[in-house]
């Protein structure tokens, strides 16, 4: 359990449906969507037991839906900020009767407020914002301090997987992994859908869009060191 001394998360839900019509519907799916602090969620501790997979920036949940159906023995959490995407994801979970997924309205940078060391089996970061302009790159999620967090939170037999269509961002992350004291590179492809790793891949919404445009998907998988 994360330390009770962790800084209090700022509640993100806007209670004015006139500002965002998905706010009201968000509350109708409280079985699937967590918006409170971890300590205030009744099923939090029980749900995090076992093999736990985290999808950071889960969008409207296609990846989580398909992954949860493929691995029913695992528990999945998806971090997402946008109300519409959370609601669309929850609709899919309800439609398909999926019980091993929860959606969390939280920022990816908050992962150490949600999890204890050695608690995550797998972390997926699929097509994050590449912040392409040079002055924006400081906002990129995957940087050395974040890799340190992931190293601490992953189990010894766990792994981190990254997919993007942005070559320069991929090259930067690949360089970080190769030089990192936190991770060792396990799998690498400059064109995932024409590689040996494709059979085990689960597509995301963005991934299908990029493929329809003939763009390659860059992929890597890394194991935590230590």
Order of alpha helices (4+ residues) and beta strands (2+ residues): alpha-beta-alpha-beta-alpha-beta-alpha-beta-alpha-beta-alpha-beta-alpha-beta-alpha-beta
